[in-house]
Structure formats: structure tokens, C-alpha cells
Amino acid sequence: MKYLKLFLTLMLSAVFIGVTAISCSTDKDNISDIDIDGVDDSDDDEGDSEGDDTDDSNNETGDTDSTVYDINSILSLFEGTGFSYEVSGDNVIFTTTDLPNHTSPYWDQSNALYEAYNGTNDNFNLNPNTIEEKNIMFTIPLKPTAAATNQETGLGPIGISRNGVVFFNQYAGPNNQPLTSEINSFDQGAGHPTGTSTYHYHVEPLFLTEDFGADAFLGLLSDGFPVYGPMENDVVVSNDDLDDFHGHVGVTADFPDGIYHYHITDADPYINGNGYFGTPGNISQ
């Protein structure tokens, strides 16, 4: 009997020692594999290794589209008078004299591109300003992505069209007034100069859509996302088809894998809505 008691005592001791050893043997080299927040992060980088250009650095809340696009392919579409660009690191730097390559009554009458207004607006009213050479520089990201915090567009240049003329937002200065009256001073190319003689487009640049098509690439906003015309897949795009920033994600002729892009429509806000979808680069003038 005493041998049985001794045997049981020894067995219980062995079990106790084994349990204690297991509970204390967590391998410190495997701590990174422990899922402390209940989320399996083991595949976080899988998409990046597949070359899908996904960057989650700004996706802290999970609500921001972190897809990174690449706009290098459309740079060759830019051309115009007094216009150039160069790639510098992760940015493209556009320098423009902001001179339209089409006719306008705002040219000096001695200029070969001077032409009296011959558009379709019966209420056209020539403003007292003229087209003058400028020096405007945009530094725009080549790989734009959605901004974690969206910035409003300001008065003045917010982007650049493919012929070097700058885009303005949907307001007239100086106090963000609707374009209701100002729109009657848009020339046959749908642009006009400011009081400081900066020529610009607020709405569809008719010279470009007539030349390249209503579904064509028209330029870039400062955040690097492209601007397209008022048609897509042979259908007129309306404001209801677009998000708060006046754009959406979809396939275009220049981006067959899809990209976020803005559309110009025939109603306010025309080019841009509640600010930039991405983070704008630098604009100097």
C-alpha cells in the first residue's frame, strides 16, 4: 500500500512540473506572431508584393482608399505654347506661361490668335482684361493617392490642362461667388482672363473637347488625379454620377486598369466639388 501511495505521489509531481514548464515556455522569438488585437496581420503586405501599388500608410481609420496610382503614362499628352514639364523624384514639375493655343477676343488685336467672339452665348459680355504671359509652376505627385484629410480648393489655379492653361474652381472672386454672371464673359474656348490677366478655365474647355473628344483626358488637378471630359462610355456624365469631389474610380482610355479621376460636367461645380480627392502639390506664381 505504501508503494502505491509513493507511486501516485511521484506521478502527481511529474504532472505538476510538466504543466509549470509549459505555462512558462512562451518563445520570445515568436511574440510578433501573437495576435494581440484580434486581427490577423500576417497578409498585410501580400498585395504589395504582387505589385498592386497599395499603400496603407494613410489608412488609419480603414475609411480611406489607399490605392496608389501612377500618372507617368499621360505626361506625353501635355503640350502647349510656353509650356514644359520635368520629372523630379516622385513629382512632375509643370511650368507654364498660361497662354492658350486657341483663338480668343482677349488676345491683343495684333496677335495672330485674336478673334472676335463667335460662340453660342447670346449674353456674352467681354470683360476688360487681356491675356498676358505668366509664370506658373505646379509640383504634382506622380503617384497620387486619396488624402486622409481632404483640402478645399482655393481661388486661383487648382490644376493644369493639357495645353498649359490653368483650371480654376467653381467660384468667382473675391468672395466665392457663383459663376452666374461671370460665365457670360467666357470666350469661344470657354475661358477668360482675371483682373491680373491670368487666363483660365472654370468649365469645360471647349477647344480641347472639340479637338480631342468629350471623353478625353483634359489635364490634372494639383493632387495628381486626372480630369476627363463630360462623356464616359458614350454617356453624358452628370453630377449625380460623381462623388463629393466630382470624381469616381473607373477605367479610362489612358488607364485601362482604372484610376480615380474627375469629370467636367455642365452644371456647378463643373470641375471640382468639395475639395481635392488627393493631397495637392505646390503651386507657385
Helices and strands as residue ranges (DSSP letters): H 2-23, G 28-33, H 46-49, G 72-77, E 83-88, E 91-96, E 136-141, E 159-161, E 166-167, G 182-185, E 191-193, E 199-201, H 206-212, E 217-221, E 226-228, E 231-232, E 235-236, G 239-241, E 247-250, E 259-263, E 282-284
